[in-house]
Each structure stands twice: as C-alpha cells, then as structure tokens.
C-alpha cells in the first residue's frame, strides 16, 4: 500500500493522517495512534475533479490581499496545510508548527512542512479532511501576515498565539512513526 503522510493539529493535539494513493478504496484516511474510545471519521480521497469542485464550493474568506506577493524571499518548497477556520472563516493563525516532510513522499518537493490552525479546532473537526486544504505559503501569509517572520524557523518548531496576539515558541513533539 502506498501512503502519503499528512499532519494537522493544535497545541493540545497533533494528528497524523495517511492518505492512501489508491483512490478506489473506501477507507483512504486513517489516523495513526487513535485512542480506542474515539471514532475516526474515514473519508474517500476525492479525485482531482472532485477536489477542484470542493474548492469551488468553499466560500473562501476574502481579505483584499489575494494578489499580493508577501513571501518574497522564500526559495524552497512552499506548500503547507491550513484549516478552513483560517481560509474560510477568516480567523488568524493561532497555532503553527513545522515538521520535516517524509522522505520519498510524492509531495516532498512541494511540502514546506508548515501546518496552520486557528487553534480552536475540535478533535472531530480535525478528523475531517474536508476541513483542511493544501495551499501555498504565500496564500496563508495573505490571510495572516504575522506568520511571515517565523517561517524560516527550522523543522521541529511550533508557535502558539498568546492572549496578547503575539506568537510564542512552544515545544514541539513530532508524532512517532
């Protein structure tokens, strides 16, 4: 079975998903190390046409910066994962972390390792793949320019926004493989 690891989470939880590249299977998302008392929501990974349709159906938050290039000095992979709480609901980034992309992953050359959440997402919300998307880093910078100075942090770094709206570094514990 050929799987692609993706991670998402907030400071209280860090979830790791494996997307099975065989799109015909019914169970394409499986959460690693899920406690037995919680149910895992399994979804079929949509075909490319369905992903485009899903993105068209989302009502993205428009903030007037859609055409701005804010991340001008980025010279490496610029893909990231962000939740709809940021891109659809328009909330600022509340928690962000950077993990090293899996070697051999087909998205390895695209994935910067950055993951962004508003920080208030529930377990159920995070377990539904449709609540997250893959974006260019510049797109998430357009939603929240406060993240720009932090993006050059090394893998294994996490930040949480405090009650004053400032980002503070937080210990990051990657999921065990």
C-alpha positions in Angstrom: 0.0 0.0 0.0 1.4 3.4 -1.0 0.5 6.1 1.6 1.3 9.8 1.9 1.6 11.2 5.5 0.0 14.5 6.3 -0.3 16.0 9.8 -2.6 18.5 11.3 -3.4 19.6 14.9 -3.3 22.3 17.5 -1.3 22.7 20.7 -3.5 20.2 22.6 -3.4 17.6 19.8 -1.3 16.7 16.9 -2.9 14.3 14.5 -1.2 12.4 11.7 -3.1 11.0 8.7 -2.1 8.7 6.0 -3.8 9.3 2.6 -3.8 6.1 0.6 -2.9 6.8 -3.0 -5.4 4.2 -4.3 -8.4 6.4 -4.7 -10.8 3.5 -5.3 -10.5 2.3 -1.7 -13.3 3.3 0.6 -11.1 4.0 3.6 -8.4 6.4 2.4 -7.8 8.4 5.6 -6.7 6.5 8.6 -5.5 8.2 11.8 -2.4 6.8 13.4 -2.4 6.0 17.2 -6.1 6.9 17.7 -7.3 6.2 21.2 -9.8 3.3 21.0 -12.6 5.3 22.7 -12.8 7.9 19.8 -14.3 7.1 16.5 -12.3 8.0 13.4 -14.1 9.6 10.5 -12.9 7.9 7.4 -13.4 9.6 4.1 -12.6 8.7 0.5 -9.9 10.8 -1.0 -11.6 12.7 -3.8 -10.5 12.5 -7.4 -8.8 15.6 -8.9 -12.0 16.8 -10.5 -13.8 16.5 -7.1 -11.1 18.4 -5.3 -11.5 21.3 -7.8 -15.3 21.2 -7.3 -14.8 21.0 -3.5 -12.6 24.1 -3.6 -15.1 25.9 -5.8 -17.9 25.1 -3.3 -15.9 26.5 -0.3 -16.7 30.2 0.3 -13.1 31.4 1.0 -12.7 34.4 3.2 -11.6 37.4 1.0 -9.4 39.9 2.7 -8.2 42.1 -0.2 -4.7 40.7 -0.3 -5.3 37.9 -2.9 -2.9 39.3 -5.5 -0.1 40.4 -3.1 3.2 38.5 -3.0 4.1 38.8 0.7 6.6 35.9 0.9 9.3 37.3 -1.4 12.4 35.7 0.0 11.2 32.1 0.1 13.5 29.8 -2.1 12.4 26.3 -1.1 9.2 24.2 -1.0 6.2 26.4 -0.5 3.3 24.0 0.2 1.5 23.9 3.5 -1.7 22.6 5.2 -4.2 25.0 6.8 -7.7 24.6 8.2 -10.8 26.2 7.0 -11.0 28.1 10.2 -8.3 30.3 8.6 -9.1 30.2 4.9 -12.9 30.1 5.1 -13.8 31.6 8.4 -11.1 34.2 8.3 -9.6 33.6 11.7 -5.9 34.4 12.3 -3.4 31.6 12.7 -3.4 30.6 16.4 -1.1 27.6 16.2 1.6 26.7 13.7 4.2 24.0 13.5 6.8 22.8 11.1 7.6 19.1 10.7 10.1 17.5 8.4 8.3 16.2 5.3 8.5 12.4 4.8 11.3 11.3 2.5 10.0 9.6 -0.6 6.7 11.3 -0.3 5.4 12.4 -3.8 4.8 15.8 -2.3 8.2 16.0 -0.8 9.4 18.7 -3.2 6.3 20.8 -2.6 5.8 20.4 1.2 7.4 23.1 3.4 6.4 21.2 6.5 4.3 24.0 7.8 0.8 23.3 9.3 -1.5 26.1 10.3 -4.7 26.0 12.5 -6.7 28.7 14.2 -6.1 26.8 17.5 -9.7 26.3 18.4 -10.4 23.3 16.2 -12.1 20.3 17.9 -11.0 16.7 17.5 -14.0 16.0 15.3 -13.2 19.0 13.1 -9.5 17.9 12.7 -10.5 14.4 11.8 -12.5 15.6 8.7 -10.1 16.1 5.8 -12.5 18.4 4.1 -11.9 21.0 6.8 -8.2 21.4 5.7 -6.5 22.1 2.5 -3.1 22.3 0.8 -2.0 25.8 0.0 1.0 27.9 -1.0 2.7 29.6 2.0 2.1 33.0 0.4 -1.7 32.3 0.4 -1.6 31.7 4.2 0.6 34.8 4.6 -2.2 36.8 2.8 -4.6 35.6 5.5 -2.2 36.3 8.4 1.0 38.3 7.6 2.1 37.9 11.3 3.4 34.5 10.4 6.0 35.7 7.9 8.9 36.4 10.3 8.5 32.9 11.7 8.5 30.9 8.5 12.3 30.4 8.3 12.3 28.5 11.6 13.8 25.0 11.4 11.8 21.8 11.3 10.6 20.8 14.7 9.4 24.3 15.6 6.0 25.3 16.9 4.4 28.7 17.8 1.2 29.5 19.6 -0.5 32.9 19.7 -0.8 34.2 23.3 -3.6 36.2 24.8 -1.9 39.4 23.6 -1.9 38.2 20.0 1.8 37.6 19.9 3.4 34.3 18.8 5.4 32.4 21.4 7.6 29.4 20.7 6.2 26.2 22.1 7.8 22.8 22.5 7.1 20.6 19.5 6.8 16.8 19.8 6.6 15.1 16.4 4.4 12.1 16.2 6.2 8.7 16.5 6.5 6.8 13.2 
